[in-house]
Amino acid sequence: MQVYRYPSKDQWNEVVARPTFDNSQLRDLVSGILSQIKEGGDEVIKQLEEKFDHCQLTSLEVLPNEFEDAKAAIQPDLAAAIDRAYHNIAAFHESQHHTYNKVETQPGVHCWQKAIAIDKVGLYIPGGTAPLFSTVLMLAIPAKIAGCGEIVLCTPPNREGKVNPAILYAAWRSGVTKVYKCGGVQAIGAMAYGTESVPKVYKIFGPGNQFVQMAKQLVSLRDVAIDMPAGPSEVAVIADAESNPEFVASDFLSQAEHGADSQALLFTTSEQFADKFIGVMESQLEKLQRQELTRKSLEHSKIVICRDDEEMMEIVNEYAPEHLIIQTTNYLELADKVRNAGSVFLGPYSPESAGDYASGTNHTLPTNGYAKAYNGVNLDSYMRKVTFQEISREGLRDLGPVIETMATAEQLDAHRNAVTVRLANI
C-alpha cells in the first residue's frame, strides 16, 4: 500500500487514480455473447448458464414453491434483520416523494410536471463471491414505492440450479414481480432484449463484475436505459489525530474486502495517526476470512497525509469517492465542504456497513469518479418527469408573437406557422 506524504498538486492525479485493468478484448467478447442472446433467447441463456454457472436448467423462472422453500429455509434472525432493514429503507425512500405545483408562467400560460413510474424495470443481483441480498432491498424497495408495474430480477443460481434463500426472501419481501435464474452477461442481455421467458425491461439497475458492467454499457447504447456507469467498490476515510484507529481500520477494510479491484484511501493530517493506523489495520486483516482477496485490494489502496483540512477536502472532492467516511472531531465542519461523493458517513458511530445494509440510505452508488456528475439510486431513478402545458386563447394571443419571432430567426417556418394559423382564428 502506497503512502503519499504531503503530495504536491502535480501529484494529485496519481493520488486519485483508480486501478486500471486491460479490457481491450472485453468489449468484443461481451458483444458476441449479447448477440447470441438476442438471436437465441432462452436456449442460449440455458447454455450459457451451464457454461458459466455450471448448472443445467429446465426453467429460468423461479417458481412459487421455491419462494415458499426459501421462506422456510431462511434463519429467523436473518429474516428479522431483513425485515428491519426493509422498514428503514422503505421509510427513507417514501420520504422522497415530491409534490409538483402548476405554474402560471404568464397570464394564460400554465405549465406543470408529473412524476410517472417506469413501467418495467430489471434488477441484477450478483451471486458470485457473496449473495448480495441487501442489494435486492436497495433496488426493489424504491421500485415498488415508485409504482413500477413490473419488477424483474435476475440472479445466478448455484450448481443445483437454486437461488440463495436470502435473495428470494428479500425479493418476496420487497415486492419483486418475477425472479429468473441467470447471471452475468446473459442476465443483462435477457432483460435488455427479452426472451421467451424473461420480459424486456425499460431500465436495468444493479452492480456486477467487469463483464456485467460492459454488458450494461453496450445495451444502453440503443436498447435500454441503465442506472449509472459503475465500477469496483471504493471508500475514502478521513481521520485526524483524535480518531479511533480501530474504527478507521474497520471501515477501510470493509470496502477493500469486496474484491481484488476494490480500493480504499485514508486521508489524514496526522502522520502519527497514519503510522498507528497501519499496525491496527494489519492486525484486523489477519482475522478476516477474505484476507487473501483483501490483500490484493490493498495493493492499490493508499494513505494520503495532507498539510491541512482545506487541502485534504480539495483532494477528496477531486477523488469523488463512492463512500466517504469522516471520523474527525470536526466532522460536521468538513461535511459542509463535501461536493463530490456518493454517500457520506459522519462521526465515529456511522460505519459504512450501516448504509450497505440497514440505516435506510441506498447503497447503489456512483464509482470511479462519477460522483462528480451522478447521484446514487433513489426514488427518482425509477421515475420520469413528464411536463404538461395548457395555453388559453388569451395566453397565446400574448405569447404567440414571441414564438413567431424566435421561429423566424431560426428559419423554421412550420414552427412559426403553427402559431400564425391559431392567431388568425383568435
Number of C-alpha atoms within 10 A of each C-alpha: 15 13 15 17 14 16 16 10 11 8 11 14 12 11 23 20 12 21 15 8 8 6 12 8 8 14 14 12 14 22 17 11 17 23 12 17 25 18 12 13 19 20 17 18 26 21 16 22 26 15 11 14 20 15 19 16 20 9 13 21 16 17 12 9 9 14 19 14 13 20 19 12 13 16 12 11 9 12 16 11 13 21 18 16 20 22 15 16 22 21 16 16 21 15 9 14 12 11 8 10 10 12 12 14 10 12 13 16 18 16 15 16 16 16 17 15 21 21 16 19 27 31 27 26 26 24 20 16 9 9 18 17 21 21 24 26 29 28 30 28 27 25 31 20 19 23 16 19 15 19 24 23 29 28 24 26 24 16 14 11 21 15 24 20 21 22 24 25 24 25 26 20 18 24 16 24 15 19 24 22 23 31 26 26 24 30 28 29 30 28 27 29 21 18 20 12 13 26 18 21 23 17 21 24 22 26 23 21 17 19 18 24 21 24 26 28 18 18 20 16 10 9 16 19 18 20 22 23 16 24 23 23 23 26 28 27 25 24 27 22 16 11 19 15 21 16 17 23 21 18 21 24 23 17 22 29 25 19 19 19 25 24 28 27 27 22 23 25 21 17 16 11 18 21 11 13 22 14 14 16 19 13 13 14 19 11 9 13 10 15 16 14 17 23 19 18 24 21 16 20 25 19 22 24 20 21 14 12 17 11 14 20 19 15 20 24 20 19 24 26 31 28 24 25 27 25 26 21 15 14 18 13 10 18 16 8 14 15 15 23 29 26 22 20 20 19 16 17 10 17 19 24 15 15 19 16 23 22 19 20 21 26 25 24 26 29 26 20 23 22 23 18 11 17 20 20 22 22 23 19 20 25 18 13 12 10 10 11 12 12 16 12 13 13 15 20 17 16 16 17 15 13 18 19 12 13 17 14 11 11 11 12 12 11 15 21 15 13 19 15 10 13 15 8 7 9
